[in-house]
């Protein structure tokens, strides 16, 4: 990409380094001079590479408690993103799982949306976030309005090109937005995480965010009555409730730094992955350390984990098909009976297919199909 291009990046919120923020961090490497627009910014909560640029936050960022309770501001998010008027740029690139892609850009400016998923709060994860009780009933008009807004701001008149993070998300884009999308898997820093060449320690690992769709409670319950130990990394709104009901063989480690997490990946027997993800960087990170993944067999894991019997490809994990503790417990038994078939070198080799260099190469090729129009105007 020509460094002379004026680029604006748009992200839903900057409150911590999760999967979407790791994608943003790599886009900041591609466009080191880009401005960054976001709804809510908690200074110091993201990487130095992100923090180093000009960040413009919406008025919501100044509300008391916004840093912790931003999901409760859902009805205000379309209004807030609509207040940005992005002018004078040659390219606008939004990284969106909520409303970032709804930003307004100047006529003629290419807008590429790197779609983490269409707004999960009102589409595929509505049951997890709103349940099926009174809150869901009361939210019906709001959900209907947000769905209309989501469709209206996703057409070719607002977004030049859609790039999905997985085939799973591409299918959602087609269903929700009636648009096709390219697929570029997110970047995974497989150089930072490597096998240590030693036999694993006798524990399983789970990395969670303790929000409804991550299903930490399901995995914790699956280890009740099991001899094996489960160590859980991460924090979030549901952690206290999950920990209060956990059996004694489950240890909660809280947030850990990247170096500690890399060691935990390398030392565990396998990663336990109970959620249905849009892509799932954590599953690839564990494989980069040579460790197999015991995953719910839908969503992104179906694209990043190779189960036994997948042609001539070496297995990198195994699936369970029902989101229940019993199904996961059965998968644990199957894993323990066949643990030796997972070759750390083969698992690692599979993870290398999702490298940062691959992401940069594919993203550059995709953006080059829309940027020359802007580059010519800027010349």
Secondary structure as GFF3:
##gff-version 3
##sequence-region A 1 379
A	DSSP	beta_strand	7	14	.	.	.	ID=ss1
A	DSSP	alpha_helix	19	30	.	.	.	ID=ss2
A	DSSP	beta_strand	35	41	.	.	.	ID=ss3
A	DSSP	alpha_helix	48	51	.	.	.	ID=ss4
A	DSSP	beta_strand	55	57	.	.	.	ID=ss5
A	DSSP	three_ten_helix	59	62	.	.	.	ID=ss6
A	DSSP	alpha_helix	66	69	.	.	.	ID=ss7
A	DSSP	three_ten_helix	70	73	.	.	.	ID=ss8
A	DSSP	alpha_helix	74	82	.	.	.	ID=ss9
A	DSSP	beta_strand	85	86	.	.	.	ID=ss10
A	DSSP	beta_strand	91	96	.	.	.	ID=ss11
A	DSSP	three_ten_helix	100	102	.	.	.	ID=ss12
A	DSSP	beta_strand	104	105	.	.	.	ID=ss13
A	DSSP	beta_strand	110	115	.	.	.	ID=ss14
A	DSSP	alpha_helix	126	130	.	.	.	ID=ss15
A	DSSP	alpha_helix	134	138	.	.	.	ID=ss16
A	DSSP	alpha_helix	140	152	.	.	.	ID=ss17
A	DSSP	beta_strand	161	164	.	.	.	ID=ss18
A	DSSP	alpha_helix	167	177	.	.	.	ID=ss19
A	DSSP	beta_strand	182	183	.	.	.	ID=ss20
A	DSSP	beta_strand	203	207	.	.	.	ID=ss21
A	DSSP	three_ten_helix	212	214	.	.	.	ID=ss22
A	DSSP	alpha_helix	216	222	.	.	.	ID=ss23
A	DSSP	beta_strand	229	233	.	.	.	ID=ss24
A	DSSP	alpha_helix	239	244	.	.	.	ID=ss25
A	DSSP	beta_strand	250	254	.	.	.	ID=ss26
A	DSSP	alpha_helix	258	267	.	.	.	ID=ss27
A	DSSP	beta_strand	270	273	.	.	.	ID=ss28
A	DSSP	alpha_helix	281	288	.	.	.	ID=ss29
A	DSSP	beta_strand	292	296	.	.	.	ID=ss30
A	DSSP	alpha_helix	301	304	.	.	.	ID=ss31
A	DSSP	beta_strand	317	320	.	.	.	ID=ss32
A	DSSP	alpha_helix	325	337	.	.	.	ID=ss33
A	DSSP	three_ten_helix	339	341	.	.	.	ID=ss34
A	DSSP	alpha_helix	344	351	.	.	.	ID=ss35
A	DSSP	three_ten_helix	352	354	.	.	.	ID=ss36
A	DSSP	alpha_helix	356	378	.	.	.	ID=ss37
###
